[in-house]
Amino acid sequence: MKVINPATEEVISVLTSDTAATVASKVEALRAGQKAWQNLGVKQRLDIIEKFGELVLKNKADLAQVLTSETGKPITQSLNEINGSLGRIQHLKTNAEKWLAQEIITPDDATRELIAYEPLGVIANISAWNFPYNVGYNVFLYALVAGNAVLYKPSEYASLTGLKFKSLLQEAGVPENVFEVVIGTGAVGQLLLEADLDGYFFTGSYQTGVHIAKTVAHKLVPVQLELGGKDPLYVMDDVADIRQAAINAAEGAFYNNGQSCCAVERIYVQEGIYEDFVKHFTEEVKSYLLGDPIEDRTFIGPLTRPQQLAVISDQIADAVAKGAQLVLGGERLSRKGYYMSPAVLTGVNHSMELMKEESFGPVIGIQKVSSDEEATSLMQDMSYGLTAAVFSANEDRAKKVLDQMNVGTVYWNCCDRVSPNVPWSGRKNSGLGATLSYMGIRAFTQPKAYHWRG
């Protein structure tokens, strides 16, 4: 399997894909190693994961170079992700022992009742390329701390990073038969669905998530799906600083080239401030340096997947054909690499694919609205349910809108943000289950009830 640098289109590595035989062998090894790992105890497992975090920090310059080379993520953003993801380890260190401990429910009754939280066993983590540290840690670190063995399949667009995870985890003390990596495209992922595993944790597209859920349904094992979004942001006319709101919204839309499930994908602005907002927004986007992702000042690099260039171009063409104005960007660059200048469109509406279908790239539509009621209706008009944001000086006014959003996360005066302290979850086409918070710690366990009569 060829690993291609999206900034240069050069082959930077050739990896051997797994086969049915190697997948079966790795599952067998993990099955053999899981019980000893479970018996190690939460504290000892945490100590090993903390050592892993220290190794990541020690090697972060090299790790960031690897991530940038295979995904095109600007080097500063690669470093940001690596540094920020370590908050997951701190969250586990602070909370895991508490939430994985046995609970005594009725200590003084004749029959004492207790709950123990046991690991699922051997789980599959089919992960994503856009934030492999963040979304990977959400699953495999939490699963390991809970006592599971993990079969980790990185995206084919982040395989080198996945192999780095394996080497550093083993250096930290995770046994070889507790964390394994499988390499390959979706065909190899299909082999995992056919394997004897105790849970499936996937980050990726809605279509693939549905396929996974259908394929493994007969196994009656936990399936958790972190899928896409079409996340709305609404700017109210009472916002304290229009320019700052535009700056924040632009970063939410174009950070990591818009390749984020919780990126801002559609913006609604009240008509009284619409022109000012658009002016400040486009000025901010024009300031973004597009270029070589290895340069510290680069904010917009290449897209990771060349196929997405056509998706975004088609959305822009559809919107313009239906009356939208392309006020900035949207051009392919005449250079090697999967580059597109960040695109801003105005005069958009919900007849356009741009405002309805996930873009997952450097494009945004900004729609004028006349009232909170109109904005609320448009924000609700989506098949996804990941995040929604409101910028306003009035908390009660913003809350009234956000309380009506059928999404897993809402933001007031911020956006495109994930914290390990609260659950990360999606509704509707954005997925099933939750990672992070205490829910994400217990997501990798199964409860056992004890009825204890002495």
ROPA-259838 format. One line per field, with one value per residue (C-alpha): chain; x, y, z; residue number from 1. Coordinates in steps of 0.1 Angstrom, whole numbers, plus 5000, padded with zeros to 4 digits. Layout:
REM residues N
c (A ...);
X (X ...);
Y (Y ...);
Z (Z ...);
k (NUM ...);
END
This chain:
REM residues 454
c (A A A A A A A A A A A A A A A A A A A A A A A A A A A A A A A A A A A A A A A A A A A A A A A A A A A A A A A A A A A A A A A A A A A A A A A A A A A A A A A A A A A A A A A A A A A A A A A A A A A A A A A A A A A A A A A A A A A A A A A A A A A A A A A A A A A A A A A A A A A A A A A A A A A A A A A A A A A A A A A A A A A A A A A A A A A A A A A A A A A A A A A A A A A A A A A A A A A A A A A A A A A A A A A A A A A A A A A A A A A A A A A A A A A A A A A A A A A A A A A A A A A A A A A A A A A A A A A A A A A A A A A A A A A A A A A A A A A A A A A A A A A A A A A A A A A A A A A A A A A A A A A A A A A A A A A A A A A A A A A A A A A A A A A A A A A A A A A A A A A A A A A A A A A A A A A A A A A A A A A A A A A A A A A A A A A A A A A A A A A A A A A A A A A A A A A A A A A A A A A A A A A A A A A A A A A A A A A A A A A A A A A A A A A A A A A A A A A A A A A A A A A A A A A A A A A A A A);
X (5000 5015 5016 5014 5023 4993 5014 5038 5019 5052 5052 5069 5064 5052 5035 5024 4986 4972 4954 4927 4955 4974 4942 4932 4966 4966 4931 4943 4973 4952 4927 4956 4970 4939 4933 4968 4964 4930 4945 4972 4949 4938 4967 4994 4977 4974 5011 5020 4997 5012 5046 5033 5023 5058 5073 5049 5060 5097 5092 5066 5088 5093 5057 5044 5066 5052 5016 5021 5039 5010 4979 4990 4980 5001 5030 5018 4984 5001 5020 4988 4970 4998 5001 4963 4956 4976 4947 4930 4958 4954 4916 4922 4948 4923 4892 4897 4902 4870 4848 4862 4860 4835 4804 4787 4750 4734 4762 4739 4712 4710 4719 4746 4744 4774 4784 4817 4828 4846 4864 4846 4876 4892 4878 4883 4892 4887 4900 4902 4929 4919 4928 4944 4957 4925 4900 4924 4931 4894 4891 4923 4937 4904 4899 4934 4929 4897 4915 4907 4931 4928 4930 4937 4931 4944 4930 4951 4958 4974 4990 5025 5011 4992 5025 5041 5013 5022 5059 5055 5028 5051 5081 5059 5051 5019 5025 5026 4996 4975 4977 4980 4978 4963 4973 4952 4922 4885 4889 4911 4885 4860 4881 4878 4840 4842 4866 4857 4858 4839 4831 4835 4845 4845 4852 4844 4816 4779 4778 4806 4791 4758 4776 4796 4764 4745 4774 4781 4745 4742 4771 4752 4784 4787 4790 4800 4800 4815 4803 4801 4783 4769 4774 4757 4768 4744 4756 4729 4726 4735 4770 4795 4822 4813 4849 4859 4829 4839 4875 4864 4838 4865 4889 4861 4853 4889 4911 4927 4913 4878 4885 4868 4835 4828 4840 4816 4799 4772 4768 4736 4739 4711 4705 4714 4750 4753 4774 4798 4802 4809 4835 4854 4850 4865 4893 4902 4902 4923 4950 4954 4987 4981 5012 5037 5024 5059 5063 5054 5033 5011 4975 4959 4976 4965 4935 4943 4922 4922 4887 4873 4885 4857 4831 4838 4841 4807 4791 4804 4792 4758 4755 4766 4742 4713 4722 4750 4779 4815 4832 4865 4885 4875 4902 4926 4962 4984 5010 5017 4995 4958 4954 4923 4920 4894 4861 4834 4800 4771 4735 4732 4700 4689 4682 4720 4740 4766 4741 4727 4755 4787 4816 4846 4869 4878 4844 4816 4782 4770 4732 4713 4684 4658 4651 4660 4630 4642 4678 4665 4644 4674 4698 4674 4671 4698 4702 4732 4732 4768 4772 4756 4769 4754 4774 4755 4759 4727 4731 4694 4687 4714 4703 4667 4680 4705 4680 4661 4690 4689 4727 4752 4772 4762 4785 4778 4804 4828 4828 4848 4859 4862 4870 4877 4856 4822 4808 4815 4784 4763 4726 4709 4734 4762 4765 4758 4773 4797 4834 4852 4838 4830 4807 4837 4856 4828 4820 4847 4832 4803 4786 4783 4758 4767 4740 4761 4745 4769);
Y (5000 5033 5062 5095 5130 5151 5182 5168 5136 5117 5082 5085 5049 5015 4993 4957 4954 4929 4898 4875 4853 4881 4896 4862 4858 4892 4886 4853 4869 4897 4872 4854 4886 4904 4886 4893 4929 4931 4915 4941 4966 5001 5019 4999 5003 5041 5043 5027 5051 5080 5068 5066 5103 5112 5094 5112 5146 5136 5126 5152 5170 5137 5126 5160 5156 5122 5134 5163 5143 5118 5140 5174 5189 5221 5214 5239 5223 5188 5200 5215 5182 5162 5187 5190 5153 5147 5162 5129 5112 5137 5131 5094 5099 5120 5100 5064 5047 5064 5054 5019 5010 4986 5004 4994 5001 4988 4984 4978 4955 4918 4913 4936 4948 4958 4967 4958 4972 4946 4951 4941 4920 4925 4955 4970 5007 5017 5052 5084 5104 5139 5140 5106 5116 5131 5105 5076 5085 5088 5051 5031 5048 5046 5010 5000 5017 4998 4965 4957 4946 4967 4959 4993 5001 5035 5051 5043 5081 5080 5046 5058 5076 5044 5025 5052 5046 5009 5014 5040 5021 4990 5011 5024 4989 4978 4941 4932 4910 4938 4965 4956 4975 4964 4982 4985 5001 4995 4959 4952 4970 4945 4917 4932 4931 4894 4887 4874 4907 4921 4956 4980 5016 5036 5072 5082 5087 5080 5056 5034 5036 5022 4995 4985 4985 4963 4939 4932 4934 4897 4895 4916 4934 4971 4993 5030 5053 5088 5101 5133 5166 5197 5219 5253 5286 5315 5351 5372 5409 5417 5401 5421 5423 5414 5413 5389 5367 5366 5357 5329 5316 5315 5295 5271 5267 5264 5250 5217 5228 5222 5185 5181 5165 5194 5222 5250 5240 5266 5301 5321 5359 5383 5408 5439 5428 5405 5428 5437 5401 5390 5417 5408 5371 5373 5396 5370 5341 5362 5365 5327 5316 5287 5266 5240 5224 5219 5257 5271 5300 5279 5277 5261 5230 5205 5183 5149 5130 5140 5127 5155 5182 5171 5170 5206 5218 5202 5218 5252 5248 5237 5267 5292 5277 5282 5319 5319 5343 5329 5359 5342 5312 5278 5273 5244 5255 5250 5231 5196 5185 5185 5222 5243 5279 5284 5293 5317 5319 5343 5344 5307 5288 5253 5243 5240 5209 5232 5240 5204 5179 5175 5193 5183 5208 5245 5259 5277 5292 5323 5328 5360 5355 5379 5365 5339 5319 5316 5308 5281 5265 5265 5251 5223 5215 5188 5150 5153 5161 5167 5204 5238 5272 5307 5339 5365 5389 5375 5341 5335 5344 5321 5293 5295 5286 5260 5242 5234 5218 5180 5177 5162 5194 5231 5262 5297 5322 5294 5266 5236 5226 5192 5187 5154 5166 5163 5136 5138 5123 5126 5122 5111 5106 5118 5086 5064 5064 5087 5091 5112 5122 5094 5080 5075 5057 5033 5029 5002 4981 4959 4959 4929 4929 4912 4901 4893 4876 4866);
Z (5000 4989 5013 4993 5005 4996 4993 4967 4954 4960 4975 5009 5020 5008 5035 5034 5038 5062 5050 5064 5078 5095 5109 5123 5138 5155 5169 5184 5199 5214 5228 5245 5260 5272 5305 5318 5309 5326 5358 5359 5375 5366 5384 5366 5333 5339 5347 5314 5295 5313 5302 5266 5269 5281 5250 5227 5242 5239 5202 5192 5166 5147 5152 5138 5108 5101 5105 5082 5056 5052 5058 5047 5080 5085 5109 5135 5136 5138 5169 5183 5180 5196 5225 5229 5228 5259 5279 5273 5293 5321 5321 5325 5352 5372 5366 5354 5388 5402 5373 5368 5405 5419 5432 5464 5459 5492 5517 5548 5534 5542 5505 5495 5459 5439 5403 5388 5355 5334 5301 5269 5258 5224 5205 5171 5167 5131 5132 5111 5094 5101 5138 5145 5179 5192 5178 5183 5219 5226 5218 5222 5253 5271 5260 5272 5306 5310 5305 5269 5241 5210 5173 5158 5122 5113 5081 5051 5050 5085 5087 5095 5125 5135 5134 5156 5182 5183 5187 5215 5234 5234 5245 5273 5285 5266 5257 5219 5224 5239 5211 5175 5142 5110 5078 5046 5029 5035 5023 5054 5075 5062 5076 5110 5107 5100 5129 5164 5183 5213 5202 5173 5176 5144 5134 5098 5074 5079 5050 5064 5099 5087 5068 5100 5122 5097 5092 5128 5141 5144 5169 5195 5206 5213 5183 5187 5157 5156 5122 5102 5107 5089 5118 5119 5134 5139 5145 5162 5157 5193 5191 5210 5184 5148 5136 5164 5157 5121 5130 5153 5128 5100 5121 5130 5093 5079 5106 5093 5059 5071 5075 5108 5117 5140 5117 5110 5077 5074 5088 5094 5101 5110 5082 5102 5106 5075 5053 5080 5090 5055 5050 5082 5075 5039 5052 5077 5052 5028 5056 5058 5042 5018 5010 5020 5052 5066 5069 5103 5090 5067 5078 5047 5034 5008 5013 5025 5000 4963 4959 4981 4956 4932 4960 4969 4933 4926 4957 4946 4910 4922 4945 4918 4893 4918 4924 4950 4947 4950 4967 4974 4965 4953 4927 4923 4925 4895 4915 4927 4956 4964 4970 4968 4979 5007 4993 5007 4991 4999 4987 4996 5006 5014 4978 4975 4983 5000 5028 5032 5025 5044 5026 5047 5031 5027 5017 5035 5027 5046 5046 5056 5081 5094 5129 5155 5145 5108 5119 5143 5116 5092 5118 5125 5088 5088 5088 5111 5148 5160 5170 5168 5178 5185 5189 5209 5238 5254 5270 5275 5239 5226 5250 5237 5202 5213 5235 5204 5186 5184 5186 5209 5216 5216 5219 5230 5216 5207 5182 5168 5203 5221 5258 5276 5305 5287 5264 5227 5210 5179 5171 5139 5111 5134 5152 5182 5217 5235 5240 5267 5301 5325 5298 5275 5303 5309 5272 5271 5299 5306 5340 5362 5391 5424 5449 5480 5510 5538);
k (1 2 3 4 5 6 7 8 9 10 11 12 13 14 15 16 17 18 19 20 21 22 23 24 25 26 27 28 29 30 31 32 33 34 35 36 37 38 39 40 41 42 43 44 45 46 47 48 49 50 51 52 53 54 55 56 57 58 59 60 61 62 63 64 65 66 67 68 69 70 71 72 73 74 75 76 77 78 79 80 81 82 83 84 85 86 87 88 89 90 91 92 93 94 95 96 97 98 99 100 101 102 103 104 105 106 107 108 109 110 111 112 113 114 115 116 117 118 119 120 121 122 123 124 125 126 127 128 129 130 131 132 133 134 135 136 137 138 139 140 141 142 143 144 145 146 147 148 149 150 151 152 153 154 155 156 157 158 159 160 161 162 163 164 165 166 167 168 169 170 171 172 173 174 175 176 177 178 179 180 181 182 183 184 185 186 187 188 189 190 191 192 193 194 195 196 197 198 199 200 201 202 203 204 205 206 207 208 209 210 211 212 213 214 215 216 217 218 219 220 221 222 223 224 225 226 227 228 229 230 231 232 233 234 235 236 237 238 239 240 241 242 243 244 245 246 247 248 249 250 251 252 253 254 255 256 257 258 259 260 261 262 263 264 265 266 267 268 269 270 271 272 273 274 275 276 277 278 279 280 281 282 283 284 285 286 287 288 289 290 291 292 293 294 295 296 297 298 299 300 301 302 303 304 305 306 307 308 309 310 311 312 313 314 315 316 317 318 319 320 321 322 323 324 325 326 327 328 329 330 331 332 333 334 335 336 337 338 339 340 341 342 343 344 345 346 347 348 349 350 351 352 353 354 355 356 357 358 359 360 361 362 363 364 365 366 367 368 369 370 371 372 373 374 375 376 377 378 379 380 381 382 383 384 385 386 387 388 389 390 391 392 393 394 395 396 397 398 399 400 401 402 403 404 405 406 407 408 409 410 411 412 413 414 415 416 417 418 419 420 421 422 423 424 425 426 427 428 429 430 431 432 433 434 435 436 437 438 439 440 441 442 443 444 445 446 447 448 449 450 451 452 453 454);
END
